[in-house]
Structures are given as C-alpha cells and as structure tokens.
Amino acid sequence: MYLCLADACVNFHWSLYESNLRNIMEKFNSFVVLLLSQLMYMQTDLIKSEADRYYIGYYYLGVIGLMFVVNMSVVIVAGLISATEKCKKCHVQRQRTEALAIRKE
C-alpha cells in the first residue's frame, strides 16, 4: 500500500506525458489504484461482518468497472476525434487536387 501511495504522490507531482489528457488519466488511474489497494485490506478479518465484506467487494468491483468505463471512453473519444481529423484532412486534400485539376484544364 505504501508503494501505491508513493507512486500516486510522484504521479500527482510530475506530469509524465506531453498530452494533458494522458496526464489526467494517469492521475485518475493512480488514485483508483491507491483506493483499491486500501480496499484489499478491508477484505480480510479486519471487518468482522461477512455482509459488510460482501458490500465492500461489490464496491471494489464497481470502482474497477468505473475505471474501465472511463479509460475505454477516453480511448474511444480520442480515436473518434483522430478519425474525424484525418477524414477532414483527406477531404481538404481531395478538394485541392480537384481544384488544381480544373485549373490545369
């Protein structure tokens, strides 16, 4: 757990990537890993009630699901933005080549 805390402190202090979005996602993932490492201790006999351990386990799965959904949505949105930019660039190049072809005639 202390290693996760040290890693989260380093990630919150430094921006490791050039992209601002990647830095935000790295900080989010570090925070979630730190939270999940704390929840692992709560699955042991520190919590006496078995029902409470199940609730903590469901919370654990929910946090993992949230992290997965956030990461995949960022990947999908970034991919769609990149694809639309490439399509726009290709469309502009096609218009330029058509305009040049008309001028040469």
C-alpha positions in Angstrom: 0.0 0.0 0.0 2.9 2.4 0.8 4.3 1.7 -2.7 1.0 2.7 -4.3 0.9 5.9 -2.1 4.5 6.8 -3.2 3.6 6.1 -6.8 0.5 8.3 -6.6 2.5 11.1 -5.0 5.0 11.0 -7.8 2.3 11.0 -10.4 0.4 13.8 -8.8 3.6 15.9 -8.6 5.0 15.3 -12.0 3.4 15.4 -15.4 4.9 12.5 -17.2 3.2 12.9 -20.6 3.1 15.7 -23.1 -0.6 15.4 -23.5 -2.8 17.0 -20.8 -5.4 14.3 -21.2 -2.9 11.5 -20.6 -1.7 13.2 -17.5 -5.2 13.5 -16.2 -5.9 9.8 -16.9 -2.6 8.8 -15.3 -3.5 10.7 -12.1 -7.0 9.2 -12.1 -5.7 5.7 -12.5 -3.1 6.2 -9.7 -5.9 7.5 -7.4 -8.0 4.4 -8.2 -5.2 2.0 -7.7 -4.5 3.7 -4.3 -8.1 3.4 -3.4 -8.3 -0.3 -4.4 -5.1 -1.1 -2.5 -6.8 0.2 0.6 -9.9 -1.8 -0.1 -7.9 -5.0 -0.3 -7.1 -4.8 3.4 -10.8 -4.5 4.1 -11.5 -7.9 2.6 -9.5 -9.6 5.5 -10.7 -10.3 9.0 -10.4 -6.6 10.0 -14.1 -6.4 9.1 -16.0 -8.9 11.3 -19.3 -8.8 9.5 -19.4 -11.1 6.4 -22.2 -9.0 4.9 -20.0 -5.9 5.1 -17.2 -7.7 3.4 -19.6 -8.5 0.5 -20.7 -4.9 0.3 -17.0 -3.8 0.2 -16.4 -6.4 -2.5 -19.3 -5.0 -4.6 -17.9 -1.5 -4.1 -14.5 -2.8 -5.2 -16.0 -4.3 -8.4 -17.9 -1.1 -9.0 -14.7 1.0 -8.8 -12.9 -1.3 -11.2 -15.9 -1.1 -13.6 -15.8 2.7 -13.3 -12.1 2.8 -14.1 -12.6 0.5 -17.1 -15.5 2.6 -18.4 -13.6 5.9 -18.0 -10.5 4.6 -19.7 -12.4 3.0 -22.6 -14.5 6.1 -23.1 -11.3 8.2 -23.3 -9.8 5.8 -25.8 -13.0 5.8 -27.9 -13.4 9.5 -27.9 -9.8 10.2 -28.7 -10.0 7.6 -31.6 -13.1 9.3 -33.0 -11.5 12.7 -32.8 -8.4 11.5 -34.5 -10.5 9.7 -37.2 -12.6 12.8 -37.9 -9.5 15.0 -38.2 -8.0 12.5 -40.7 -11.2 12.5 -42.7 -11.3 16.3 -42.8 -7.7 16.4 -43.9 -8.3 13.8 -46.6 -11.4 15.7 -47.8 -9.4 19.0 -48.0 -6.6 17.3 -49.9 -9.2 15.8 -52.4 -10.8 19.3 -52.9 -7.3 20.8 -53.5 -6.4 18.2 -56.1 -9.7 18.6 -57.8 -9.3 22.4 -57.9 -5.8 22.0 -59.3 -7.0 19.6 -61.9 -9.7 22.1 -63.0 -7.1 24.9 -63.2 -4.8 22.9 -65.4 -7.6 22.2 -67.9 
